[in-house]
């Protein structure tokens, strides 16, 4: 959702779609739960306690 890509750090830089897509691509072979945990962890690291004004919602659908 936009809560992930629009998450900001203290420099007011957004996490962004490109960073999000690269993260998904890099971890695509992991389980859905592992991907979700990695995305949330990386967004938190990026934001580094900077206040966020949107929620983070993520749904992973994998084709088997």
PDBQT receptor file of N, H, CA, C and O in Angstrom, charges set to zero:
ATOM      1  N   UNK A   1       0.848  -1.192   0.000  1.00  0.00    +0.000 N 
ATOM      2  CA  UNK A   1       0.000   0.000   0.000  1.00  0.00    +0.000 C 
ATOM      3  C   UNK A   1       0.882   1.240   0.000  1.00  0.00    +0.000 C 
ATOM      4  O   UNK A   1       2.105   1.150   0.114  1.00  0.00    +0.000 OA
ATOM      5  N   UNK A   2       0.256   2.374  -0.127  1.00  0.00    +0.000 N 
ATOM      6  H   UNK A   2      -0.737   2.447  -0.220  1.00  0.00    +0.000 HD
ATOM      7  CA  UNK A   2       1.046   3.610  -0.142  1.00  0.00    +0.000 C 
ATOM      8  C   UNK A   2       1.690   3.899   1.208  1.00  0.00    +0.000 C 
ATOM      9  O   UNK A   2       2.615   4.706   1.288  1.00  0.00    +0.000 OA
ATOM     10  N   UNK A   3       1.214   3.251   2.274  1.00  0.00    +0.000 N 
ATOM     11  H   UNK A   3       0.462   2.595   2.210  1.00  0.00    +0.000 HD
ATOM     12  CA  UNK A   3       1.836   3.427   3.589  1.00  0.00    +0.000 C 
ATOM     13  C   UNK A   3       3.261   2.914   3.619  1.00  0.00    +0.000 C 
ATOM     14  O   UNK A   3       4.078   3.387   4.409  1.00  0.00    +0.000 OA
ATOM     15  N   UNK A   4       3.564   1.953   2.768  1.00  0.00    +0.000 N 
ATOM     16  H   UNK A   4       2.900   1.569   2.127  1.00  0.00    +0.000 HD
ATOM     17  CA  UNK A   4       4.932   1.430   2.677  1.00  0.00    +0.000 C 
ATOM     18  C   UNK A   4       5.777   2.351   1.813  1.00  0.00    +0.000 C 
ATOM     19  O   UNK A   4       6.829   2.822   2.247  1.00  0.00    +0.000 OA
ATOM     20  N   UNK A   5       5.331   2.605   0.613  1.00  0.00    +0.000 N 
ATOM     21  H   UNK A   5       4.477   2.222   0.260  1.00  0.00    +0.000 HD
ATOM     22  CA  UNK A   5       6.135   3.394  -0.325  1.00  0.00    +0.000 C 
ATOM     23  C   UNK A   5       6.265   4.848   0.095  1.00  0.00    +0.000 C 
ATOM     24  O   UNK A   5       7.247   5.500  -0.259  1.00  0.00    +0.000 OA
ATOM     25  N   UNK A   6       5.300   5.374   0.840  1.00  0.00    +0.000 N 
ATOM     26  H   UNK A   6       4.501   4.845   1.128  1.00  0.00    +0.000 HD
ATOM     27  CA  UNK A   6       5.343   6.767   1.273  1.00  0.00    +0.000 C 
ATOM     28  C   UNK A   6       5.915   6.943   2.674  1.00  0.00    +0.000 C 
ATOM     29  O   UNK A   6       5.923   8.057   3.197  1.00  0.00    +0.000 OA
ATOM     30  N   UNK A   7       6.392   5.865   3.289  1.00  0.00    +0.000 N 
ATOM     31  H   UNK A   7       6.385   4.960   2.864  1.00  0.00    +0.000 HD
ATOM     32  CA  UNK A   7       7.033   5.990   4.603  1.00  0.00    +0.000 C 
ATOM     33  C   UNK A   7       8.257   6.896   4.444  1.00  0.00    +0.000 C 
ATOM     34  O   UNK A   7       9.025   6.755   3.492  1.00  0.00    +0.000 OA
ATOM     35  N   UNK A   8       8.428   7.822   5.383  1.00  0.00    +0.000 N 
ATOM     36  H   UNK A   8       7.805   7.937   6.157  1.00  0.00    +0.000 HD
ATOM     37  CA  UNK A   8       9.509   8.799   5.268  1.00  0.00    +0.000 C 
ATOM     38  C   UNK A   8      10.533   8.655   6.383  1.00  0.00    +0.000 C 
ATOM     39  O   UNK A   8      10.236   8.177   7.478  1.00  0.00    +0.000 OA
ATOM     40  N   UNK A   9      11.748   9.086   6.067  1.00  0.00    +0.000 N 
ATOM     41  H   UNK A   9      11.990   9.475   5.177  1.00  0.00    +0.000 HD
ATOM     42  CA  UNK A   9      12.788   9.169   7.082  1.00  0.00    +0.000 C 
ATOM     43  C   UNK A   9      12.899  10.634   7.525  1.00  0.00    +0.000 C 
ATOM     44  O   UNK A   9      12.137  11.490   7.075  1.00  0.00    +0.000 OA
ATOM     45  N   UNK A  10      13.847  10.900   8.402  1.00  0.00    +0.000 N 
ATOM     46  H   UNK A  10      14.466  10.205   8.767  1.00  0.00    +0.000 HD
ATOM     47  CA  UNK A  10      13.965  12.268   8.945  1.00  0.00    +0.000 C 
ATOM     48  C   UNK A  10      14.371  13.294   7.892  1.00  0.00    +0.000 C 
ATOM     49  O   UNK A  10      14.207  14.494   8.114  1.00  0.00    +0.000 OA
ATOM     50  N   UNK A  11      14.897  12.849   6.752  1.00  0.00    +0.000 N 
ATOM     51  H   UNK A  11      15.031  11.875   6.572  1.00  0.00    +0.000 HD
ATOM     52  CA  UNK A  11      15.255  13.747   5.657  1.00  0.00    +0.000 C 
ATOM     53  C   UNK A  11      14.069  13.979   4.713  1.00  0.00    +0.000 C 
ATOM     54  O   UNK A  11      14.206  14.617   3.669  1.00  0.00    +0.000 OA
ATOM     55  N   UNK A  12      12.913  13.453   5.101  1.00  0.00    +0.000 N 
ATOM     56  H   UNK A  12      12.802  12.936   5.949  1.00  0.00    +0.000 HD
ATOM     57  CA  UNK A  12      11.691  13.539   4.300  1.00  0.00    +0.000 C 
ATOM     58  C   UNK A  12      11.810  12.824   2.952  1.00  0.00    +0.000 C 
ATOM     59  O   UNK A  12      11.148  13.191   1.982  1.00  0.00    +0.000 OA
ATOM     60  N   UNK A  13      12.668  11.794   2.909  1.00  0.00    +0.000 N 
ATOM     61  H   UNK A  13      13.206  11.495   3.697  1.00  0.00    +0.000 HD
ATOM     62  CA  UNK A  13      12.779  10.944   1.727  1.00  0.00    +0.000 C 
ATOM     63  C   UNK A  13      11.795   9.794   1.897  1.00  0.00    +0.000 C 
ATOM     64  O   UNK A  13      11.650   9.250   2.992  1.00  0.00    +0.000 OA
ATOM     65  N   UNK A  14      11.127   9.428   0.819  1.00  0.00    +0.000 N 
ATOM     66  H   UNK A  14      11.245   9.869  -0.070  1.00  0.00    +0.000 HD
ATOM     67  CA  UNK A  14      10.179   8.323   0.876  1.00  0.00    +0.000 C 
ATOM     68  C   UNK A  14      10.879   6.990   0.632  1.00  0.00    +0.000 C 
ATOM     69  O   UNK A  14      11.890   6.921  -0.066  1.00  0.00    +0.000 OA
ATOM     70  N   UNK A  15      10.319   5.931   1.224  1.00  0.00    +0.000 N 
ATOM     71  H   UNK A  15       9.498   5.987   1.791  1.00  0.00    +0.000 HD
ATOM     72  CA  UNK A  15      10.826   4.581   0.994  1.00  0.00    +0.000 C 
ATOM     73  C   UNK A  15      10.777   4.282  -0.497  1.00  0.00    +0.000 C 
ATOM     74  O   UNK A  15      11.740   3.753  -1.052  1.00  0.00    +0.000 OA
ATOM     75  N   UNK A  16       9.685   4.608  -1.143  1.00  0.00    +0.000 N 
ATOM     76  H   UNK A  16       8.902   5.037  -0.692  1.00  0.00    +0.000 HD
ATOM     77  CA  UNK A  16       9.577   4.564  -2.592  1.00  0.00    +0.000 C 
ATOM     78  C   UNK A  16       9.231   3.213  -3.186  1.00  0.00    +0.000 C 
ATOM     79  O   UNK A  16       9.493   2.163  -2.601  1.00  0.00    +0.000 OA
ATOM     80  N   UNK A  17       8.635   3.272  -4.364  1.00  0.00    +0.000 N 
ATOM     81  H   UNK A  17       8.422   4.126  -4.840  1.00  0.00    +0.000 HD
ATOM     82  CA  UNK A  17       8.227   2.059  -5.072  1.00  0.00    +0.000 C 
ATOM     83  C   UNK A  17       9.423   1.248  -5.537  1.00  0.00    +0.000 C 
ATOM     84  O   UNK A  17       9.401   0.020  -5.458  1.00  0.00    +0.000 OA
ATOM     85  N   UNK A  18      10.466   1.912  -6.020  1.00  0.00    +0.000 N 
ATOM     86  H   UNK A  18      10.483   2.910  -6.084  1.00  0.00    +0.000 HD
ATOM     87  CA  UNK A  18      11.628   1.187  -6.533  1.00  0.00    +0.000 C 
ATOM     88  C   UNK A  18      12.288   0.359  -5.435  1.00  0.00    +0.000 C 
ATOM     89  O   UNK A  18      12.613  -0.809  -5.651  1.00  0.00    +0.000 OA
ATOM     90  N   UNK A  19      12.487   0.948  -4.270  1.00  0.00    +0.000 N 
ATOM     91  H   UNK A  19      12.223   1.896  -4.094  1.00  0.00    +0.000 HD
ATOM     92  CA  UNK A  19      13.102   0.232  -3.140  1.00  0.00    +0.000 C 
ATOM     93  C   UNK A  19      12.206  -0.936  -2.716  1.00  0.00    +0.000 C 
ATOM     94  O   UNK A  19      12.694  -2.027  -2.419  1.00  0.00    +0.000 OA
ATOM     95  N   UNK A  20      10.888  -0.697  -2.690  1.00  0.00    +0.000 N 
ATOM     96  H   UNK A  20      10.491   0.189  -2.931  1.00  0.00    +0.000 HD
ATOM     97  CA  UNK A  20       9.927  -1.727  -2.313  1.00  0.00    +0.000 C 
ATOM     98  C   UNK A  20       9.969  -2.895  -3.299  1.00  0.00    +0.000 C 
ATOM     99  O   UNK A  20      10.023  -4.054  -2.887  1.00  0.00    +0.000 OA
ATOM    100  N   UNK A  21       9.944  -2.595  -4.597  1.00  0.00    +0.000 N 
ATOM    101  H   UNK A  21       9.899  -1.653  -4.932  1.00  0.00    +0.000 HD
ATOM    102  CA  UNK A  21       9.965  -3.653  -5.612  1.00  0.00    +0.000 C 
ATOM    103  C   UNK A  21      11.273  -4.442  -5.582  1.00  0.00    +0.000 C 
ATOM    104  O   UNK A  21      11.260  -5.662  -5.746  1.00  0.00    +0.000 OA
ATOM    105  N   UNK A  22      12.385  -3.769  -5.378  1.00  0.00    +0.000 N 
ATOM    106  H   UNK A  22      12.395  -2.778  -5.244  1.00  0.00    +0.000 HD
ATOM    107  CA  UNK A  22      13.673  -4.462  -5.280  1.00  0.00    +0.000 C 
ATOM    108  C   UNK A  22      13.693  -5.405  -4.076  1.00  0.00    +0.000 C 
ATOM    109  O   UNK A  22      14.226  -6.511  -4.154  1.00  0.00    +0.000 OA
ATOM    110  N   UNK A  23      13.112  -4.962  -2.974  1.00  0.00    +0.000 N 
ATOM    111  H   UNK A  23      12.678  -4.063  -2.910  1.00  0.00    +0.000 HD
ATOM    112  CA  UNK A  23      13.050  -5.778  -1.766  1.00  0.00    +0.000 C 
ATOM    113  C   UNK A  23      12.206  -7.032  -2.004  1.00  0.00    +0.000 C 
ATOM    114  O   UNK A  23      12.582  -8.129  -1.592  1.00  0.00    +0.000 OA
ATOM    115  N   UNK A  24      11.073  -6.861  -2.665  1.00  0.00    +0.000 N 
ATOM    116  H   UNK A  24      10.767  -5.969  -3.000  1.00  0.00    +0.000 HD
ATOM    117  CA  UNK A  24      10.206  -8.005  -2.983  1.00  0.00    +0.000 C 
ATOM    118  C   UNK A  24      10.925  -8.958  -3.934  1.00  0.00    +0.000 C 
ATOM    119  O   UNK A  24      10.924 -10.171  -3.724  1.00  0.00    +0.000 OA
ATOM    120  N   UNK A  25      11.531  -8.412  -4.965  1.00  0.00    +0.000 N 
ATOM    121  H   UNK A  25      11.532  -7.427  -5.136  1.00  0.00    +0.000 HD
ATOM    122  CA  UNK A  25      12.233  -9.241  -5.956  1.00  0.00    +0.000 C 
ATOM    123  C   UNK A  25      13.368 -10.026  -5.298  1.00  0.00    +0.000 C 
ATOM    124  O   UNK A  25      13.536 -11.216  -5.562  1.00  0.00    +0.000 OA
ATOM    125  N   UNK A  26      14.135  -9.370  -4.454  1.00  0.00    +0.000 N 
ATOM    126  H   UNK A  26      13.999  -8.403  -4.239  1.00  0.00    +0.000 HD
ATOM    127  CA  UNK A  26      15.274 -10.015  -3.789  1.00  0.00    +0.000 C 
ATOM    128  C   UNK A  26      14.837 -11.176  -2.905  1.00  0.00    +0.000 C 
ATOM    129  O   UNK A  26      15.568 -12.154  -2.758  1.00  0.00    +0.000 OA
ATOM    130  N   UNK A  27      13.651 -11.072  -2.320  1.00  0.00    +0.000 N 
ATOM    131  H   UNK A  27      13.057 -10.277  -2.440  1.00  0.00    +0.000 HD
ATOM    132  CA  UNK A  27      13.191 -12.059  -1.340  1.00  0.00    +0.000 C 
ATOM    133  C   UNK A  27      12.034 -12.921  -1.836  1.00  0.00    +0.000 C 
ATOM    134  O   UNK A  27      11.357 -13.562  -1.032  1.00  0.00    +0.000 OA
ATOM    135  N   UNK A  28      11.798 -12.947  -3.138  1.00  0.00    +0.000 N 
ATOM    136  H   UNK A  28      12.347 -12.426  -3.791  1.00  0.00    +0.000 HD
ATOM    137  CA  UNK A  28      10.623 -13.622  -3.699  1.00  0.00    +0.000 C 
ATOM    138  C   UNK A  28      10.566 -15.116  -3.413  1.00  0.00    +0.000 C 
ATOM    139  O   UNK A  28       9.485 -15.702  -3.467  1.00  0.00    +0.000 OA
ATOM    140  N   UNK A  29      11.683 -15.742  -3.114  1.00  0.00    +0.000 N 
ATOM    141  H   UNK A  29      12.561 -15.266  -3.071  1.00  0.00    +0.000 HD
ATOM    142  CA  UNK A  29      11.686 -17.183  -2.858  1.00  0.00    +0.000 C 
ATOM    143  C   UNK A  29      11.376 -17.539  -1.409  1.00  0.00    +0.000 C 
ATOM    144  O   UNK A  29      11.267 -18.716  -1.066  1.00  0.00    +0.000 OA
ATOM    145  N   UNK A  30      11.236 -16.539  -0.570  1.00  0.00    +0.000 N 
ATOM    146  H   UNK A  30      11.325 -15.582  -0.849  1.00  0.00    +0.000 HD
ATOM    147  CA  UNK A  30      10.887 -16.778   0.827  1.00  0.00    +0.000 C 
ATOM    148  C   UNK A  30       9.383 -16.979   0.968  1.00  0.00    +0.000 C 
ATOM    149  O   UNK A  30       8.626 -16.739   0.027  1.00  0.00    +0.000 OA
ATOM    150  N   UNK A  31       8.962 -17.414   2.129  1.00  0.00    +0.000 N 
ATOM    151  H   UNK A  31       9.577 -17.609   2.894  1.00  0.00    +0.000 HD
ATOM    152  CA  UNK A  31       7.528 -17.577   2.386  1.00  0.00    +0.000 C 
ATOM    153  C   UNK A  31       6.867 -16.197   2.470  1.00  0.00    +0.000 C 
ATOM    154  O   UNK A  31       7.538 -15.186   2.674  1.00  0.00    +0.000 OA
ATOM    155  N   UNK A  32       5.561 -16.177   2.313  1.00  0.00    +0.000 N 
ATOM    156  H   UNK A  32       5.016 -16.999   2.148  1.00  0.00    +0.000 HD
ATOM    157  CA  UNK A  32       4.816 -14.915   2.409  1.00  0.00    +0.000 C 
ATOM    158  C   UNK A  32       5.056 -14.232   3.750  1.00  0.00    +0.000 C 
ATOM    159  O   UNK A  32       5.276 -13.023   3.815  1.00  0.00    +0.000 OA
ATOM    160  N   UNK A  33       5.013 -15.017   4.808  1.00  0.00    +0.000 N 
ATOM    161  H   UNK A  33       4.835 -15.999   4.756  1.00  0.00    +0.000 HD
ATOM    162  CA  UNK A  33       5.209 -14.460   6.147  1.00  0.00    +0.000 C 
ATOM    163  C   UNK A  33       6.603 -13.844   6.283  1.00  0.00    +0.000 C 
ATOM    164  O   UNK A  33       6.755 -12.769   6.864  1.00  0.00    +0.000 OA
ATOM    165  N   UNK A  34       7.618 -14.523   5.746  1.00  0.00    +0.000 N 
ATOM    166  H   UNK A  34       7.494 -15.396   5.274  1.00  0.00    +0.000 HD
ATOM    167  CA  UNK A  34       8.980 -13.997   5.821  1.00  0.00    +0.000 C 
ATOM    168  C   UNK A  34       9.114 -12.697   5.026  1.00  0.00    +0.000 C 
ATOM    169  O   UNK A  34       9.795 -11.771   5.468  1.00  0.00    +0.000 OA
ATOM    170  N   UNK A  35       8.474 -12.621   3.863  1.00  0.00    +0.000 N 
ATOM    171  H   UNK A  35       7.921 -13.373   3.505  1.00  0.00    +0.000 HD
ATOM    172  CA  UNK A  35       8.517 -11.402   3.055  1.00  0.00    +0.000 C 
ATOM    173  C   UNK A  35       7.867 -10.248   3.810  1.00  0.00    +0.000 C 
ATOM    174  O   UNK A  35       8.408  -9.143   3.848  1.00  0.00    +0.000 OA
ATOM    175  N   UNK A  36       6.730 -10.499   4.398  1.00  0.00    +0.000 N 
ATOM    176  H   UNK A  36       6.290 -11.397   4.366  1.00  0.00    +0.000 HD
ATOM    177  CA  UNK A  36       6.036  -9.465   5.169  1.00  0.00    +0.000 C 
ATOM    178  C   UNK A  36       6.935  -8.962   6.299  1.00  0.00    +0.000 C 
ATOM    179  O   UNK A  36       7.069  -7.754   6.495  1.00  0.00    +0.000 OA
ATOM    180  N   UNK A  37       7.550  -9.880   7.040  1.00  0.00    +0.000 N 
ATOM    181  H   UNK A  37       7.441 -10.862   6.881  1.00  0.00    +0.000 HD
ATOM    182  CA  UNK A  37       8.423  -9.495   8.149  1.00  0.00    +0.000 C 
ATOM    183  C   UNK A  37       9.607  -8.665   7.668  1.00  0.00    +0.000 C 
ATOM    184  O   UNK A  37       9.988  -7.693   8.320  1.00  0.00    +0.000 OA
ATOM    185  N   UNK A  38      10.189  -9.039   6.535  1.00  0.00    +0.000 N 
ATOM    186  H   UNK A  38       9.879  -9.829   6.005  1.00  0.00    +0.000 HD
ATOM    187  CA  UNK A  38      11.322  -8.301   5.992  1.00  0.00    +0.000 C 
ATOM    188  C   UNK A  38      10.905  -6.896   5.564  1.00  0.00    +0.000 C 
ATOM    189  O   UNK A  38      11.607  -5.925   5.846  1.00  0.00    +0.000 OA
ATOM    190  N   UNK A  39       9.770  -6.788   4.888  1.00  0.00    +0.000 N 
ATOM    191  H   UNK A  39       9.199  -7.577   4.660  1.00  0.00    +0.000 HD
ATOM    192  CA  UNK A  39       9.300  -5.475   4.432  1.00  0.00    +0.000 C 
ATOM    193  C   UNK A  39       9.069  -4.557   5.630  1.00  0.00    +0.000 C 
ATOM    194  O   UNK A  39       9.527  -3.415   5.634  1.00  0.00    +0.000 OA
ATOM    195  N   UNK A  40       8.368  -5.046   6.633  1.00  0.00    +0.000 N 
ATOM    196  H   UNK A  40       7.996  -5.975   6.630  1.00  0.00    +0.000 HD
ATOM    197  CA  UNK A  40       8.093  -4.218   7.813  1.00  0.00    +0.000 C 
ATOM    198  C   UNK A  40       9.394  -3.822   8.502  1.00  0.00    +0.000 C 
ATOM    199  O   UNK A  40       9.558  -2.672   8.909  1.00  0.00    +0.000 OA
ATOM    200  N   UNK A  41      10.317  -4.769   8.634  1.00  0.00    +0.000 N 
ATOM    201  H   UNK A  41      10.184  -5.704   8.304  1.00  0.00    +0.000 HD
ATOM    202  CA  UNK A  41      11.613  -4.476   9.261  1.00  0.00    +0.000 C 
ATOM    203  C   UNK A  41      12.364  -3.400   8.484  1.00  0.00    +0.000 C 
ATOM    204  O   UNK A  41      12.890  -2.459   9.079  1.00  0.00    +0.000 OA
ATOM    205  N   UNK A  42      12.418  -3.532   7.162  1.00  0.00    +0.000 N 
ATOM    206  H   UNK A  42      11.991  -4.296   6.679  1.00  0.00    +0.000 HD
ATOM    207  CA  UNK A  42      13.163  -2.573   6.338  1.00  0.00    +0.000 C 
ATOM    208  C   UNK A  42      12.532  -1.184   6.364  1.00  0.00    +0.000 C 
ATOM    209  O   UNK A  42      13.246  -0.181   6.360  1.00  0.00    +0.000 OA
ATOM    210  N   UNK A  43      11.213  -1.116   6.390  1.00  0.00    +0.000 N 
ATOM    211  H   UNK A  43      10.633  -1.931   6.393  1.00  0.00    +0.000 HD
ATOM    212  CA  UNK A  43      10.537   0.187   6.483  1.00  0.00    +0.000 C 
ATOM    213  C   UNK A  43      10.856   0.840   7.825  1.00  0.00    +0.000 C 
ATOM    214  O   UNK A  43      11.108   2.044   7.885  1.00  0.00    +0.000 OA
ATOM    215  N   UNK A  44      10.848   0.059   8.892  1.00  0.00    +0.000 N 
ATOM    216  H   UNK A  44      10.644  -0.919   8.843  1.00  0.00    +0.000 HD
ATOM    217  CA  UNK A  44      11.172   0.604  10.219  1.00  0.00    +0.000 C 
ATOM    218  C   UNK A  44      12.617   1.092  10.275  1.00  0.00    +0.000 C 
ATOM    219  O   UNK A  44      12.897   2.152  10.835  1.00  0.00    +0.000 OA
ATOM    220  N   UNK A  45      13.530   0.322   9.696  1.00  0.00    +0.000 N 
ATOM    221  H   UNK A  45      13.303  -0.539   9.241  1.00  0.00    +0.000 HD
ATOM    222  CA  UNK A  45      14.933   0.740   9.665  1.00  0.00    +0.000 C 
ATOM    223  C   UNK A  45      15.067   2.036   8.867  1.00  0.00    +0.000 C 
ATOM    224  O   UNK A  45      15.756   2.962   9.293  1.00  0.00    +0.000 OA
ATOM    225  N   UNK A  46      14.414   2.099   7.724  1.00  0.00    +0.000 N 
ATOM    226  H   UNK A  46      13.854   1.346   7.378  1.00  0.00    +0.000 HD
ATOM    227  CA  UNK A  46      14.477   3.284   6.869  1.00  0.00    +0.000 C 
ATOM    228  C   UNK A  46      13.922   4.520   7.589  1.00  0.00    +0.000 C 
ATOM    229  O   UNK A  46      14.537   5.586   7.570  1.00  0.00    +0.000 OA
ATOM    230  N   UNK A  47      12.761   4.367   8.219  1.00  0.00    +0.000 N 
ATOM    231  H   UNK A  47      12.260   3.501   8.235  1.00  0.00    +0.000 HD
ATOM    232  CA  UNK A  47      12.110   5.502   8.877  1.00  0.00    +0.000 C 
ATOM    233  C   UNK A  47      12.849   5.927  10.146  1.00  0.00    +0.000 C 
ATOM    234  O   UNK A  47      12.787   7.093  10.537  1.00  0.00    +0.000 OA
ATOM    235  N   UNK A  48      13.543   4.996  10.787  1.00  0.00    +0.000 N 
ATOM    236  H   UNK A  48      13.594   4.049  10.470  1.00  0.00    +0.000 HD
ATOM    237  CA  UNK A  48      14.359   5.285  11.965  1.00  0.00    +0.000 C 
ATOM    238  C   UNK A  48      13.627   6.140  12.994  1.00  0.00    +0.000 C 
ATOM    239  O   UNK A  48      14.120   7.188  13.411  1.00  0.00    +0.000 OA
ATOM    240  N   UNK A  49      12.447   5.678  13.395  1.00  0.00    +0.000 N 
ATOM    241  H   UNK A  49      12.047   4.826  13.056  1.00  0.00    +0.000 HD
ATOM    242  CA  UNK A  49      11.629   6.340  14.423  1.00  0.00    +0.000 C 
ATOM    243  C   UNK A  49      11.048   7.684  14.010  1.00  0.00    +0.000 C 
ATOM    244  O   UNK A  49      10.500   8.392  14.855  1.00  0.00    +0.000 OA
ATOM    245  N   UNK A  50      11.151   8.063  12.728  1.00  0.00    +0.000 N 
ATOM    246  H   UNK A  50      11.597   7.488  12.041  1.00  0.00    +0.000 HD
ATOM    247  CA  UNK A  50      10.499   9.284  12.265  1.00  0.00    +0.000 C 
ATOM    248  C   UNK A  50       8.993   9.024  12.258  1.00  0.00    +0.000 C 
ATOM    249  O   UNK A  50       8.562   7.982  11.763  1.00  0.00    +0.000 OA
ATOM    250  N   UNK A  51       8.177   9.940  12.793  1.00  0.00    +0.000 N 
ATOM    251  H   UNK A  51       8.526  10.786  13.195  1.00  0.00    +0.000 HD
ATOM    252  CA  UNK A  51       6.741   9.705  12.882  1.00  0.00    +0.000 C 
ATOM    253  C   UNK A  51       6.102   9.458  11.505  1.00  0.00    +0.000 C 
ATOM    254  O   UNK A  51       6.363  10.183  10.545  1.00  0.00    +0.000 OA
ATOM    255  N   UNK A  52       5.270   8.428  11.436  1.00  0.00    +0.000 N 
ATOM    256  H   UNK A  52       5.058   7.839  12.216  1.00  0.00    +0.000 HD
ATOM    257  CA  UNK A  52       4.568   8.087  10.202  1.00  0.00    +0.000 C 
ATOM    258  C   UNK A  52       3.093   8.468  10.331  1.00  0.00    +0.000 C 
ATOM    259  O   UNK A  52       2.520   8.438  11.420  1.00  0.00    +0.000 OA
ATOM    260  N   UNK A  53       2.503   8.822   9.209  1.00  0.00    +0.000 N 
ATOM    261  H   UNK A  53       2.969   8.847   8.324  1.00  0.00    +0.000 HD
ATOM    262  CA  UNK A  53       1.119   9.288   9.232  1.00  0.00    +0.000 C 
ATOM    263  C   UNK A  53       0.187   8.393   8.437  1.00  0.00    +0.000 C 
ATOM    264  O   UNK A  53      -0.946   8.772   8.143  1.00  0.00    +0.000 OA
ATOM    265  N   UNK A  54       0.659   7.212   8.090  1.00  0.00    +0.000 N 
ATOM    266  H   UNK A  54       1.580   6.904   8.329  1.00  0.00    +0.000 HD
ATOM    267  CA  UNK A  54      -0.164   6.281   7.329  1.00  0.00    +0.000 C 
ATOM    268  C   UNK A  54       0.056   4.892   7.893  1.00  0.00    +0.000 C 
ATOM    269  O   UNK A  54       1.060   4.626   8.553  1.00  0.00    +0.000 OA
ATOM    270  N   UNK A  55      -0.894   4.013   7.623  1.00  0.00    +0.000 N 
ATOM    271  H   UNK A  55      -1.709   4.229   7.086  1.00  0.00    +0.000 HD
ATOM    272  CA  UNK A  55      -0.749   2.643   8.085  1.00  0.00    +0.000 C 
ATOM    273  C   UNK A  55       0.115   1.846   7.111  1.00  0.00    +0.000 C 
ATOM    274  O   UNK A  55       0.384   2.288   5.994  1.00  0.00    +0.000 OA
ATOM    275  N   UNK A  56       0.539   0.679   7.547  1.00  0.00    +0.000 N 
ATOM    276  H   UNK A  56       0.321   0.320   8.455  1.00  0.00    +0.000 HD
ATOM    277  CA  UNK A  56       1.258  -0.241   6.676  1.00  0.00    +0.000 C 
ATOM    278  C   UNK A  56       0.383  -1.486   6.538  1.00  0.00    +0.000 C 
ATOM    279  O   UNK A  56       0.152  -2.215   7.503  1.00  0.00    +0.000 OA
ATOM    280  N   UNK A  57      -0.089  -1.706   5.338  1.00  0.00    +0.000 N 
ATOM    281  H   UNK A  57       0.098  -1.114   4.554  1.00  0.00    +0.000 HD
ATOM    282  CA  UNK A  57      -0.892  -2.883   5.039  1.00  0.00    +0.000 C 
ATOM    283  C   UNK A  57      -0.211  -3.619   3.903  1.00  0.00    +0.000 C 
ATOM    284  O   UNK A  57       0.139  -3.021   2.886  1.00  0.00    +0.000 OA
ATOM    285  N   UNK A  58      -0.027  -4.912   4.078  1.00  0.00    +0.000 N 
ATOM    286  H   UNK A  58      -0.312  -5.397   4.904  1.00  0.00    +0.000 HD
ATOM    287  CA  UNK A  58       0.625  -5.690   3.028  1.00  0.00    +0.000 C 
ATOM    288  C   UNK A  58      -0.030  -7.060   2.935  1.00  0.00    +0.000 C 
ATOM    289  O   UNK A  58      -0.279  -7.725   3.941  1.00  0.00    +0.000 OA
ATOM    290  N   UNK A  59      -0.299  -7.455   1.713  1.00  0.00    +0.000 N 
ATOM    291  H   UNK A  59      -0.097  -6.915   0.896  1.00  0.00    +0.000 HD
ATOM    292  CA  UNK A  59      -0.845  -8.783   1.430  1.00  0.00    +0.000 C 
ATOM    293  C   UNK A  59       0.079  -9.403   0.385  1.00  0.00    +0.000 C 
ATOM    294  O   UNK A  59       0.374  -8.788  -0.640  1.00  0.00    +0.000 OA
ATOM    295  N   UNK A  60       0.522 -10.603   0.651  1.00  0.00    +0.000 N 
ATOM    296  H   UNK A  60       0.282 -11.103   1.483  1.00  0.00    +0.000 HD
ATOM    297  CA  UNK A  60       1.381 -11.321  -0.274  1.00  0.00    +0.000 C 
ATOM    298  C   UNK A  60       0.576 -12.450  -0.910  1.00  0.00    +0.000 C 
ATOM    299  O   UNK A  60      -0.006 -13.278  -0.208  1.00  0.00    +0.000 OA
ATOM    300  N   UNK A  61       0.545 -12.478  -2.222  1.00  0.00    +0.000 N 
ATOM    301  H   UNK A  61       1.018 -11.806  -2.792  1.00  0.00    +0.000 HD
ATOM    302  CA  UNK A  61      -0.110 -13.560  -2.952  1.00  0.00    +0.000 C 
ATOM    303  C   UNK A  61       0.958 -14.200  -3.826  1.00  0.00    +0.000 C 
ATOM    304  O   UNK A  61       1.569 -13.537  -4.665  1.00  0.00    +0.000 OA
ATOM    305  N   UNK A  62       1.174 -15.478  -3.623  1.00  0.00    +0.000 N 
ATOM    306  H   UNK A  62       0.678 -16.016  -2.942  1.00  0.00    +0.000 HD
ATOM    307  CA  UNK A  62       2.203 -16.185  -4.379  1.00  0.00    +0.000 C 
ATOM    308  C   UNK A  62       1.546 -17.223  -5.285  1.00  0.00    +0.000 C 
ATOM    309  O   UNK A  62       0.618 -17.929  -4.888  1.00  0.00    +0.000 OA
ATOM    310  N   UNK A  63       2.045 -17.291  -6.483  1.00  0.00    +0.000 N 
ATOM    311  H   UNK A  63       2.798 -16.718  -6.805  1.00  0.00    +0.000 HD
ATOM    312  CA  UNK A  63       1.570 -18.296  -7.428  1.00  0.00    +0.000 C 
ATOM    313  C   UNK A  63       2.469 -19.511  -7.278  1.00  0.00    +0.000 C 
ATOM    314  O   UNK A  63       3.695 -19.404  -7.320  1.00  0.00    +0.000 OA
ATOM    315  N   UNK A  64       1.848 -20.657  -7.105  1.00  0.00    +0.000 N 
ATOM    316  H   UNK A  64       0.853 -20.744  -7.071  1.00  0.00    +0.000 HD
ATOM    317  CA  UNK A  64       2.615 -21.903  -6.937  1.00  0.00    +0.000 C 
ATOM    318  C   UNK A  64       2.674 -22.678  -8.236  1.00  0.00    +0.000 C 
ATOM    319  O   UNK A  64       3.276 -23.751  -8.288  1.00  0.00    +0.000 OA
TER     320      UNK A  64
